[in-house]
Amino acid sequence: MKIVTSLSFQGECRAAFEFYAKVLGGKITAAFPYGEAPPDMPITDPKYKDWLMHCWLEVGDQALMGADMDAGWAPNIDKPKNGFDVTLHTMDKAEAKRWFDQLAEGGKIGMPFSETFWSPGFGSLVDKFGIPWMINSIPSADWKPTQG
């Protein structure tokens, strides 16, 4: 089984996934715009032709899926994302910090990246596309917080 988070956008899916591929070192393996859908698809308005109905990003053995949605199809799409975070974990604190810094560009930091009682480095943010993220560096077995 593979559990994959699917992210929704309003016309920014391609830009977001190109950004995520660059930051995370992944590869977009599928990107299907509405304009290339079969003619019997219900979404035929030309204004959506370049929006993506499906996008798939492979990062190692993990993946993210995404699509562009209009408020008529997804009534809460124009509201802030709530109730989830895309969470990245790594043993490498420097890698976690790099992910955090790059994903935070143009976004809003919720919790600055720093040591916590559970991690050598953790931070949360909402990126420039409105997607919430948590970045966590996994402590080694012998790690102890510097404070506490």
VONUVEX-851009 format. One line per 10 residues: their letters; for each residue x, y, z of N, C-alpha, C, O, CB. Coordinates in Angstrom, 2 decimals. Glycine has a CB too. Example, Ala and Ser with C-alpha at 12.3 -4.5 7.8 and 13.67 -1.06 7.14 Angstrom:
2
as = 13.19 -5.69 7.80 12.30 -4.50 7.80 13.20 -3.30 7.80 14.24 -3.32 8.46 11.31 -4.47 9.05 ~ 12.85 -2.25 7.08 13.67 -1.06 7.14 12.90 0.03 7.87 13.41 1.14 8.04 14.08 -0.60 5.72 $
This chain:
148
mkivtslsfq = 0.84 -1.18 0.00 0.00 0.00 0.00 0.88 1.24 0.00 1.97 1.26 0.58 -0.95 0.00 1.21 ~ 0.38 2.25 -0.67 1.06 3.55 -0.68 0.00 4.60 -0.38 -0.99 4.70 -1.11 1.79 3.83 -2.06 ~ 0.18 5.37 0.67 -0.73 6.47 0.99 -0.13 7.74 0.38 1.01 8.10 0.67 -0.95 6.62 2.55 ~ -0.91 8.41 -0.46 -0.43 9.58 -1.18 -1.33 10.77 -0.87 -2.56 10.67 -0.97 -0.36 9.31 -2.70 ~ -0.74 11.87 -0.51 -1.49 13.10 -0.30 -1.78 13.75 -1.64 -0.89 13.87 -2.48 -0.72 14.08 0.63 ~ -3.03 14.15 -1.84 -3.43 14.84 -3.06 -3.70 16.29 -2.71 -4.51 16.59 -1.83 -4.69 14.18 -3.71 ~ -3.03 17.19 -3.40 -3.12 18.62 -3.12 -3.95 19.30 -4.20 -3.84 18.96 -5.38 -1.71 19.26 -3.04 ~ -4.77 20.25 -3.80 -5.64 20.96 -4.75 -5.24 22.43 -4.85 -4.86 23.06 -3.86 -7.12 20.85 -4.32 ~ -5.32 22.94 -6.06 -4.93 24.32 -6.36 -6.00 24.95 -7.24 -6.92 24.27 -7.69 -3.54 24.38 -7.05 ~ -5.86 26.24 -7.50 -6.72 26.96 -8.43 -5.86 27.53 -9.54 -5.62 28.74 -9.59 -7.53 28.08 -7.71 $
gecraafefy = -5.41 26.66 -10.44 -4.62 27.11 -11.57 -3.12 27.16 -11.34 -2.38 27.55 -12.24 -5.08 28.43 -11.98 ~ -2.65 26.78 -10.14 -1.22 26.83 -9.84 -0.59 25.46 -9.64 0.56 25.38 -9.20 -1.01 27.65 -8.61 ~ -1.30 24.39 -9.97 -0.78 23.05 -9.72 0.54 22.82 -10.42 1.49 22.33 -9.81 -1.79 22.00 -10.17 ~ 0.63 23.16 -11.70 1.88 22.93 -12.44 3.04 23.70 -11.80 4.10 23.13 -11.58 1.72 23.34 -13.93 ~ 2.84 24.97 -11.50 3.90 25.78 -10.90 4.30 25.22 -9.53 5.48 25.15 -9.20 3.45 27.25 -10.76 ~ 3.31 24.82 -8.74 3.59 24.27 -7.41 4.40 22.99 -7.53 5.39 22.81 -6.82 2.28 24.02 -6.64 ~ 3.99 22.09 -8.42 4.67 20.81 -8.52 6.07 20.96 -9.14 6.97 20.20 -8.78 3.85 19.85 -9.35 ~ 6.26 21.90 -10.03 7.61 22.16 -10.54 8.51 22.68 -9.41 9.68 22.32 -9.32 7.56 23.18 -11.71 ~ 7.94 23.53 -8.55 8.66 24.04 -7.39 8.99 22.90 -6.43 10.14 22.79 -5.98 7.82 25.13 -6.67 ~ 8.01 22.06 -6.11 8.25 20.93 -5.19 9.28 19.96 -5.76 10.12 19.45 -5.02 6.93 20.19 -4.90 $
akvlggkita = 9.23 19.71 -7.07 10.21 18.81 -7.70 11.61 19.37 -7.52 12.55 18.63 -7.23 9.89 18.62 -9.20 ~ 11.76 20.67 -7.70 13.08 21.30 -7.54 13.55 21.24 -6.10 14.69 20.86 -5.83 13.02 22.77 -8.01 ~ 12.69 21.61 -5.16 13.06 21.64 -3.74 13.38 20.23 -3.23 14.37 20.04 -2.52 11.93 22.26 -2.91 ~ 12.55 19.26 -3.58 12.67 17.92 -3.01 13.50 16.96 -3.86 13.75 15.82 -3.45 11.31 17.35 -2.81 ~ 13.92 17.41 -5.04 14.71 16.53 -5.90 13.89 15.43 -6.54 14.39 14.33 -6.77 15.84 15.93 -5.12 ~ 12.63 15.72 -6.82 11.74 14.72 -7.41 11.54 14.93 -8.90 12.16 15.79 -9.52 10.41 14.75 -6.72 ~ 10.64 14.12 -9.45 10.37 14.17 -10.88 8.86 14.07 -11.11 8.20 13.18 -10.59 11.11 13.04 -11.63 ~ 8.34 15.00 -11.90 6.93 14.94 -12.29 6.81 13.86 -13.37 7.45 13.95 -14.42 6.40 16.35 -12.82 ~ 6.00 12.84 -13.09 5.87 11.73 -14.04 4.54 11.77 -14.79 4.34 11.01 -15.73 6.00 10.40 -13.32 ~ 3.63 12.65 -14.38 2.36 12.81 -15.09 1.87 14.23 -14.85 1.96 14.74 -13.73 1.29 11.76 -14.61 $
afpygeappd = 1.34 14.86 -15.88 0.75 16.20 -15.80 -0.25 16.33 -16.94 0.12 16.66 -18.06 1.85 17.34 -15.87 ~ -1.52 16.07 -16.64 -2.57 16.06 -17.66 -3.47 17.28 -17.53 -4.22 17.38 -16.56 -3.40 14.78 -17.57 ~ -3.41 18.20 -18.50 -4.30 19.37 -18.44 -5.72 19.02 -18.89 -5.93 18.07 -19.64 -3.74 20.50 -19.32 ~ -6.67 19.80 -18.40 -8.08 19.60 -18.80 -8.24 19.72 -20.31 -9.10 19.05 -20.89 -8.99 20.62 -18.09 ~ -7.43 20.55 -20.96 -7.52 20.74 -22.40 -7.20 19.49 -23.21 -7.55 19.42 -24.39 -6.60 21.83 -22.81 ~ -6.55 18.51 -22.59 -6.23 17.26 -23.29 -7.16 16.12 -22.89 -6.91 14.97 -23.24 -4.80 16.86 -23.02 ~ -8.23 16.44 -22.16 -9.19 15.41 -21.73 -10.05 14.96 -22.90 -10.20 15.68 -23.89 -10.08 15.95 -20.59 ~ -10.61 13.76 -22.80 -11.53 13.31 -23.84 -12.71 14.29 -23.97 -13.08 14.94 -22.99 -12.05 11.89 -23.53 ~ -13.31 14.40 -25.15 -14.37 15.38 -25.38 -15.62 15.17 -24.52 -16.42 16.10 -24.36 -14.76 15.36 -26.82 ~ -15.81 13.99 -23.97 -17.01 13.76 -23.15 -16.81 14.13 -21.68 -17.70 13.91 -20.86 -17.42 12.30 -23.24 $
mpitdpkykd = -15.66 14.69 -21.33 -15.42 15.13 -19.95 -16.31 16.34 -19.65 -16.56 17.16 -20.53 -13.92 15.49 -19.72 ~ -16.79 16.44 -18.41 -17.70 17.55 -18.08 -17.04 18.92 -18.03 -17.74 19.93 -18.11 -18.34 17.28 -16.77 ~ -15.72 18.98 -17.90 -15.03 20.26 -17.79 -14.43 20.60 -19.15 -13.37 20.12 -19.52 -13.91 20.22 -16.67 ~ -15.14 21.44 -19.89 -14.72 21.79 -21.24 -14.50 23.28 -21.44 -14.08 23.71 -22.52 -15.74 21.29 -22.23 ~ -14.78 24.09 -20.41 -14.60 25.54 -20.54 -13.15 25.84 -20.91 -12.24 25.38 -20.22 -15.00 26.28 -19.21 ~ -12.91 26.59 -21.99 -11.54 26.88 -22.43 -10.67 27.56 -21.37 -9.45 27.44 -21.41 -11.58 27.75 -23.66 ~ -11.28 28.26 -20.41 -10.46 28.93 -19.41 -9.70 27.94 -18.51 -8.75 28.32 -17.84 -11.33 29.83 -18.54 ~ -10.12 26.66 -18.51 -9.44 25.64 -17.71 -8.49 24.77 -18.52 -7.92 23.82 -17.99 -10.47 24.76 -17.03 ~ -8.30 25.07 -19.79 -7.55 24.16 -20.68 -6.12 23.90 -20.19 -5.60 22.80 -20.40 -7.51 24.74 -22.09 ~ -5.48 24.88 -19.56 -4.12 24.68 -19.08 -4.04 24.24 -17.62 -2.96 23.91 -17.13 -3.34 25.95 -19.25 $
wlmhcwlevg = -5.17 24.24 -16.93 -5.19 23.74 -15.56 -4.97 22.23 -15.58 -5.36 21.56 -16.54 -6.54 24.09 -14.85 ~ -4.35 21.70 -14.54 -4.07 20.27 -14.50 -5.20 19.51 -13.80 -5.59 19.85 -12.69 -2.74 20.00 -13.80 ~ -5.70 18.48 -14.47 -6.69 17.61 -13.84 -5.99 16.51 -13.04 -6.59 15.90 -12.16 -7.62 16.99 -14.90 ~ -4.71 16.27 -13.34 -3.95 15.26 -12.60 -2.47 15.57 -12.75 -1.97 15.81 -13.85 -4.27 13.83 -13.11 ~ -1.76 15.55 -11.62 -0.31 15.71 -11.62 0.25 14.72 -10.60 -0.33 14.53 -9.53 0.11 17.19 -11.29 ~ 1.39 14.11 -10.92 2.01 13.12 -10.06 3.50 13.44 -9.95 4.19 13.57 -10.95 1.79 11.67 -10.60 ~ 3.97 13.57 -8.71 5.37 13.86 -8.43 5.96 12.70 -7.65 5.48 12.36 -6.57 5.53 15.19 -7.64 ~ 7.01 12.09 -8.20 7.74 11.02 -7.52 8.95 11.62 -6.83 9.71 12.38 -7.44 8.16 9.90 -8.54 ~ 9.12 11.28 -5.56 10.30 11.69 -4.80 10.77 10.43 -4.08 10.21 10.03 -3.07 9.98 12.88 -3.78 ~ 11.82 9.81 -4.62 12.25 8.52 -4.09 11.10 7.52 -4.23 10.54 7.36 -5.31 12.69 8.64 -2.59 $
dqalmgadmd = 10.76 6.85 -3.13 9.65 5.90 -3.17 8.34 6.53 -2.67 7.37 5.83 -2.40 9.98 4.67 -2.33 ~ 8.34 7.85 -2.55 7.16 8.59 -2.10 6.56 9.37 -3.27 7.19 9.49 -4.32 7.53 9.55 -0.93 ~ 5.35 9.90 -3.08 4.72 10.66 -4.15 3.76 11.69 -3.57 3.25 11.55 -2.46 3.99 9.73 -5.11 ~ 3.52 12.71 -4.36 2.45 13.69 -4.13 1.61 13.71 -5.39 2.13 13.59 -6.50 3.02 15.13 -3.77 ~ 0.31 13.88 -5.22 -0.60 14.00 -6.34 -1.25 15.37 -6.24 -1.39 15.91 -5.15 -1.67 12.85 -6.35 ~ -1.65 15.93 -7.36 -2.29 17.24 -7.33 -3.21 17.46 -8.50 -3.18 16.74 -9.49 -1.26 18.32 -7.29 ~ -4.04 18.49 -8.36 -4.96 18.89 -9.42 -5.39 20.33 -9.18 -5.31 20.84 -8.06 -6.20 17.94 -9.48 ~ -5.85 20.96 -10.25 -6.45 22.28 -10.15 -7.96 22.11 -10.04 -8.55 21.31 -10.77 -6.07 23.17 -11.37 ~ -8.56 22.85 -9.14 -10.00 22.78 -8.92 -10.59 24.18 -8.88 -9.96 25.12 -8.38 -10.32 22.02 -7.60 ~ -11.78 24.32 -9.40 -12.51 25.58 -9.33 -13.46 25.51 -8.13 -13.83 24.42 -7.70 -13.30 25.87 -10.66 $
agwapnidkp = -13.84 26.65 -7.61 -14.76 26.69 -6.45 -16.09 26.01 -6.75 -16.75 25.53 -5.83 -15.00 28.13 -6.03 ~ -16.50 25.97 -8.00 -17.73 25.29 -8.36 -17.65 23.77 -8.19 -18.67 23.12 -7.98 -18.09 25.61 -9.78 ~ -16.45 23.21 -8.29 -16.26 21.76 -8.15 -15.82 21.40 -6.75 -16.13 20.32 -6.25 -15.24 21.26 -9.16 ~ -15.09 22.30 -6.11 -14.54 22.07 -4.76 -14.84 23.33 -3.95 -14.03 24.25 -3.91 -12.98 21.77 -4.80 ~ -16.01 23.37 -3.31 -16.50 24.60 -2.67 -15.54 25.29 -1.70 -15.66 26.50 -1.50 -17.74 24.30 -1.96 ~ -14.61 24.57 -1.08 -13.71 25.20 -0.11 -12.32 25.45 -0.66 -11.41 25.77 0.10 -13.62 24.36 1.12 ~ -12.13 25.30 -1.96 -10.81 25.43 -2.56 -10.22 26.82 -2.34 -9.00 26.96 -2.24 -10.88 25.13 -4.04 ~ -11.04 27.83 -2.25 -10.53 29.19 -2.09 -10.31 29.57 -0.62 -9.92 30.71 -0.32 -11.49 30.17 -2.72 ~ -10.55 28.63 0.29 -10.31 28.88 1.72 -8.94 28.33 2.10 -8.40 27.45 1.41 -11.44 28.21 2.60 ~ -8.36 28.84 3.19 -7.05 28.30 3.61 -7.15 26.80 3.86 -8.17 26.30 4.33 -6.55 29.01 4.90 $
kngfdvtlht = -6.07 26.08 3.53 -6.02 24.64 3.76 -6.04 24.40 5.27 -5.38 25.12 6.02 -4.76 23.99 3.10 ~ -6.80 23.41 5.70 -6.98 23.20 7.13 -7.11 21.71 7.41 -7.76 20.98 6.66 -8.21 23.97 7.65 ~ -6.50 21.25 8.49 -6.69 19.88 8.94 -5.64 18.90 8.45 -5.76 17.70 8.70 -8.01 19.40 8.52 ~ -4.61 19.37 7.75 -3.53 18.48 7.32 -2.27 19.31 7.10 -2.32 20.53 6.96 -3.92 17.72 6.01 ~ -1.15 18.63 7.09 0.14 19.19 6.69 0.84 18.14 5.86 0.73 16.95 6.16 1.00 19.62 7.93 ~ 1.54 18.55 4.83 2.46 17.64 4.17 3.69 17.64 5.07 4.25 18.70 5.36 2.80 18.09 2.66 ~ 4.11 16.47 5.51 5.18 16.38 6.50 6.38 15.65 5.91 6.25 14.57 5.35 4.70 15.68 7.77 ~ 7.54 16.25 6.05 8.79 15.67 5.55 9.67 15.32 6.75 9.83 16.13 7.67 9.53 16.65 4.58 ~ 10.23 14.12 6.73 11.12 13.66 7.80 12.45 13.23 7.18 12.47 12.59 6.12 10.48 12.49 8.60 ~ 13.53 13.57 7.83 14.86 13.15 7.38 15.78 13.06 8.59 15.58 13.74 9.60 15.44 14.14 6.32 $
mdkaeakrwf = 16.78 12.20 8.48 17.80 12.10 9.54 18.80 13.26 9.44 19.55 13.52 10.38 18.55 10.74 9.44 ~ 18.81 13.94 8.30 19.80 14.98 8.01 19.21 16.37 8.34 18.38 16.89 7.61 20.24 14.92 6.53 ~ 19.67 16.94 9.45 19.16 18.24 9.88 19.41 19.33 8.84 18.55 20.19 8.63 19.80 18.64 11.20 ~ 20.56 19.30 8.19 20.87 20.31 7.16 19.89 20.19 5.99 19.45 21.20 5.45 22.33 20.15 6.67 ~ 19.56 18.97 5.59 18.60 18.76 4.51 17.23 19.29 4.93 16.54 19.94 4.14 18.52 17.26 4.13 ~ 16.82 19.01 6.17 15.54 19.49 6.68 15.49 21.02 6.65 14.49 21.61 6.26 15.29 18.98 8.11 ~ 16.57 21.65 7.07 16.64 23.12 7.09 16.56 23.68 5.67 15.90 24.69 5.43 17.94 23.60 7.78 ~ 17.24 23.02 4.73 17.20 23.46 3.33 15.78 23.37 2.79 15.29 24.31 2.16 18.16 22.61 2.46 ~ 15.10 22.23 3.04 13.71 22.09 2.60 12.85 23.20 3.20 12.08 23.85 2.50 13.14 20.71 3.01 ~ 13.02 23.41 4.50 12.23 24.43 5.20 12.44 25.80 4.58 11.48 26.50 4.24 12.59 24.46 6.70 $
dqlaeggkig = 13.70 26.20 4.43 14.00 27.53 3.90 13.44 27.72 2.49 12.87 28.77 2.19 15.51 27.76 3.88 ~ 13.59 26.72 1.64 13.10 26.85 0.27 11.58 26.86 0.21 11.00 27.67 -0.51 13.65 25.72 -0.58 ~ 10.92 25.98 0.96 9.46 25.94 0.95 8.86 27.20 1.58 7.75 27.60 1.23 8.96 24.71 1.70 ~ 9.58 27.83 2.50 9.08 29.03 3.17 9.17 30.29 2.30 8.51 31.28 2.59 9.84 29.25 4.46 ~ 9.99 30.26 1.24 10.15 31.44 0.38 8.79 31.87 -0.18 8.13 31.10 -0.88 11.13 31.14 -0.78 ~ 8.40 33.08 0.14 7.13 33.62 -0.35 5.91 33.13 0.42 4.79 33.50 0.10 6.97 33.29 -1.78 ~ 6.14 32.30 1.43 5.05 31.75 2.23 5.00 32.40 3.61 5.47 33.52 3.81 5.19 30.25 2.37 ~ 4.42 31.67 4.55 4.28 32.19 5.91 4.76 31.13 6.90 4.27 30.00 6.90 2.81 32.60 6.21 ~ 5.72 31.50 7.73 6.26 30.58 8.72 5.32 30.51 9.92 4.93 31.54 10.48 7.68 31.02 9.16 ~ 4.96 29.29 10.30 4.15 29.08 11.50 5.03 28.91 12.72 4.82 29.56 13.75 3.24 27.86 11.33 $
mpfsetfwsp = 6.02 28.04 12.60 7.00 27.81 13.67 8.38 27.80 13.01 8.66 26.94 12.18 6.71 26.45 14.45 ~ 9.23 28.75 13.38 10.56 28.78 12.78 11.31 27.46 13.00 11.09 26.78 14.00 11.38 29.94 13.36 ~ 12.17 27.11 12.05 12.94 25.88 12.15 13.94 26.01 13.28 14.81 26.88 13.26 13.66 25.56 10.81 ~ 13.82 25.13 14.26 14.75 25.14 15.39 14.64 23.82 16.14 13.77 22.99 15.87 14.46 26.34 16.33 ~ 15.54 23.65 17.08 15.51 22.46 17.93 14.26 22.48 18.80 13.80 23.53 19.24 16.78 22.38 18.80 ~ 13.72 21.29 19.03 12.58 21.12 19.95 12.96 20.01 20.94 14.05 19.46 20.87 11.24 20.77 19.18 ~ 12.06 19.70 21.83 12.36 18.61 22.77 12.32 17.24 22.08 12.81 16.27 22.65 11.36 18.63 23.92 ~ 11.75 17.15 20.86 11.67 15.87 20.17 12.58 15.79 18.94 12.75 14.71 18.36 10.25 15.60 19.76 ~ 13.16 16.92 18.53 13.88 16.93 17.26 15.03 17.92 17.27 14.93 18.99 17.88 12.93 17.25 16.11 ~ 16.14 17.57 16.58 17.22 18.53 16.42 16.82 19.73 15.56 17.46 20.78 15.62 18.42 17.85 15.82 $
gfgslvdkfg = 15.76 19.56 14.75 15.28 20.66 13.91 13.87 20.39 13.42 13.61 19.37 12.78 16.22 20.88 12.73 ~ 12.98 21.30 13.71 11.58 21.18 13.29 11.05 22.57 12.96 11.42 23.54 13.61 10.71 20.49 14.39 ~ 10.19 22.65 11.97 9.52 23.91 11.66 8.26 23.66 10.87 8.09 22.60 10.25 10.45 24.84 10.88 ~ 7.36 24.63 10.89 6.12 24.53 10.12 5.92 25.82 9.33 6.38 26.89 9.73 4.90 24.25 11.05 ~ 5.22 25.69 8.20 5.00 26.83 7.33 3.82 26.56 6.41 3.37 25.42 6.26 6.26 27.15 6.51 ~ 3.34 27.62 5.80 2.40 27.51 4.69 3.12 28.12 3.50 3.54 29.27 3.54 1.00 28.26 5.00 ~ 3.28 27.32 2.43 4.06 27.80 1.30 3.31 28.85 0.47 2.16 29.16 0.76 4.46 26.64 0.41 ~ 3.97 29.37 -0.55 3.39 30.44 -1.37 2.18 29.98 -2.16 1.48 30.81 -2.74 4.43 30.96 -2.32 ~ 1.92 28.67 -2.19 0.73 28.14 -2.87 -0.40 27.82 -1.89 -1.45 27.33 -2.29 1.09 26.89 -3.65 ~ -0.17 28.12 -0.60 -1.20 27.88 0.41 -1.19 26.49 1.02 -2.13 26.12 1.72 -2.53 28.13 -0.17 $
ipwminsips = -0.14 25.70 0.75 -0.06 24.33 1.27 0.71 24.33 2.58 1.81 24.87 2.65 0.62 23.38 0.23 ~ 0.14 23.73 3.65 0.83 23.66 4.94 1.85 22.51 4.97 1.57 21.41 4.49 -0.19 23.49 6.07 ~ 3.00 22.78 5.54 4.09 21.81 5.64 4.63 21.77 7.07 4.63 22.78 7.77 5.22 22.15 4.66 ~ 5.08 20.59 7.48 5.90 20.42 8.68 7.18 19.72 8.24 7.13 18.72 7.52 5.14 19.60 9.82 ~ 8.31 20.25 8.67 9.61 19.68 8.33 10.26 19.23 9.63 10.39 20.02 10.57 10.51 20.71 7.55 ~ 10.68 17.96 9.68 11.19 17.38 10.91 12.48 16.63 10.66 12.56 15.79 9.76 10.15 16.46 11.53 ~ 13.50 16.92 11.46 14.71 16.10 11.41 14.59 15.06 12.52 14.31 15.38 13.67 16.02 16.97 11.56 ~ 14.80 13.82 12.14 14.66 12.69 13.07 15.94 12.59 13.90 17.04 12.58 13.35 14.40 11.34 12.29 ~ 15.80 12.52 15.22 17.00 12.45 16.06 17.68 11.09 15.98 17.03 10.06 15.78 16.64 12.77 17.51 ~ 18.99 11.11 16.13 19.73 9.84 16.25 19.40 9.23 17.62 18.86 9.90 18.49 21.28 10.05 16.08 $
adwkptqg = 19.73 7.97 17.79 19.42 7.26 19.04 20.06 7.92 20.26 19.52 7.85 21.36 19.87 5.80 18.95 ~ 21.20 8.56 20.07 21.92 9.16 21.21 21.68 10.67 21.33 22.32 11.33 22.16 23.41 8.89 21.07 ~ 20.80 11.22 20.53 20.54 12.67 20.55 19.84 13.08 21.84 18.94 12.39 22.33 19.69 13.09 19.32 ~ 20.26 14.20 22.38 19.62 14.82 23.55 19.44 16.29 23.25 20.32 16.91 22.66 20.47 14.61 24.86 ~ 18.29 16.86 23.63 18.09 18.31 23.41 19.16 19.11 24.17 19.60 18.71 25.24 16.66 18.74 23.87 ~ 19.56 20.25 23.60 20.57 21.06 24.26 19.99 21.81 25.45 20.73 22.22 26.34 21.18 22.04 23.28 ~ 18.66 22.00 25.46 18.01 22.65 26.62 17.05 21.65 27.24 16.54 20.75 26.57 17.25 23.95 26.19 ~ 16.80 21.80 28.50 15.81 20.93 29.12 16.37 20.23 30.26 15.67 19.45 30.90 15.28 19.96 28.17 $
